[in-house]
Amino acid sequence: MAFYSFDQAVILSSACIGSYAIIRGISCYAGHFYNEFTVIDLIKSGAISTIDPYYWAYVGGFVVLFGVGSLIQFK
């Protein structure tokens, strides 16, 4: 099983790490991307509705980049 899934695991993990790095890099200049611990604190306090809409755009961008990066690497 490990020999069969090795390539898929490497592709998916590198696409995930790369997507996160791109989004985190953009947020260093543009802002509005909360730290993960801040989001956890907001969820615990019930203030999830106060999260900036730009944050959700970053999350959507991460998902899109992850999908595109995975597709490119699988081909």
HELIX and SHEET records of a PDB file:
HELIX    1   1 ALA A    2  ALA A   30  1                                  29    
HELIX    2   2 GLU A   36  SER A   45  1                                  10    
HELIX    3   3 ILE A   48  THR A   50  5                                   3    
HELIX    4   4 PRO A   53  PHE A   74  1                                  22    
END                                                                             
